[in-house]
């Protein structure tokens, strides 16, 4: 399911990269291209192994952000009520 595209590009700032399930190799020299392919393949495997942890961390960040936002809004509303109830006195 993994595709490799060798697209030599002397102007590229990258030697290679992984995008989805495709490894792009930009090195024009064969030996450098092979080393880059090995590097990017290992990067692909390690990144895939880390995906569950990253998904979990992102879900926790979203949950905590939602809780913090609700608490902030509740606090603001409480302060507004306190300030507006003081105006009538």
C-alpha positions as CSV (number, residue, x, y, z in Angstrom):
1,X,0.0,0.0,0.0
2,X,3.0,2.3,0.2
3,X,4.1,4.0,-3.0
4,X,7.6,5.5,-3.7
5,X,8.1,8.3,-6.2
6,X,11.6,9.2,-7.2
7,X,11.4,12.8,-8.5
8,X,14.9,14.3,-8.5
9,X,14.8,18.0,-7.8
10,X,18.1,19.8,-7.3
11,X,16.2,22.9,-6.1
12,X,14.3,21.1,-3.4
13,X,15.2,21.9,0.2
14,X,14.2,18.4,1.2
15,X,15.9,15.1,0.4
16,X,12.6,13.3,0.7
17,X,9.3,13.3,2.5
18,X,6.3,11.2,3.4
19,X,2.9,12.4,2.3
20,X,0.1,10.0,3.3
21,X,1.1,6.6,1.9
22,X,3.6,8.0,-0.6
23,X,7.3,8.5,-0.1
24,X,8.8,11.2,-2.3
25,X,12.6,11.1,-3.0
26,X,14.1,14.3,-4.4
27,X,17.8,13.3,-4.4
28,X,19.2,12.9,-7.9
29,X,22.3,10.8,-6.9
30,X,21.3,7.2,-6.6
31,X,23.2,6.4,-3.4
32,X,21.8,9.5,-1.6
33,X,18.3,8.6,-3.0
34,X,18.6,5.1,-1.5
35,X,19.7,6.4,1.9
36,X,16.9,8.9,1.8
37,X,14.4,6.2,0.9
38,X,15.6,4.1,3.9
39,X,15.3,7.2,6.2
40,X,11.8,8.1,5.0
41,X,10.6,4.5,5.2
42,X,11.7,4.3,8.8
43,X,10.1,7.7,9.4
44,X,6.8,6.2,7.9
45,X,6.9,3.2,10.2
46,X,7.7,5.2,13.4
47,X,5.1,7.8,12.6
48,X,2.5,5.1,12.0
49,X,3.3,3.6,15.4
50,X,2.9,7.0,17.1
51,X,-0.4,7.8,15.5
52,X,-2.6,6.3,18.3
53,X,-0.7,8.4,20.9
54,X,-1.0,11.5,18.9
55,X,-4.7,11.0,18.3
56,X,-5.2,10.4,22.0
57,X,-3.2,13.5,23.0
58,X,-5.1,15.6,20.5
59,X,-8.4,14.3,21.8
60,X,-7.4,15.2,25.4
61,X,-6.2,18.7,24.3
62,X,-9.6,19.3,22.7
63,X,-11.5,18.0,25.7
64,X,-9.5,20.2,28.1
65,X,-9.9,23.2,25.8
66,X,-13.6,22.7,25.7
67,X,-13.8,22.5,29.5
68,X,-11.6,25.5,29.9
69,X,-13.8,27.5,27.4
70,X,-17.0,26.6,29.2
71,X,-15.5,27.6,32.6
72,X,-14.3,30.8,31.2
73,X,-17.7,31.7,29.7
74,X,-19.4,30.7,33.0
75,X,-17.0,33.0,34.9
76,X,-17.6,35.9,32.5
77,X,-21.4,35.5,32.8
78,X,-21.1,35.4,36.6
79,X,-19.0,38.6,36.6
80,X,-21.5,40.3,34.2
81,X,-24.4,39.3,36.5
82,X,-22.5,40.7,39.6
83,X,-21.7,43.9,37.8
84,X,-25.2,44.5,36.4
85,X,-26.8,43.7,39.8
86,X,-24.6,46.3,41.5
87,X,-25.8,49.0,39.0
88,X,-29.3,48.8,40.3
89,X,-28.4,49.7,43.9
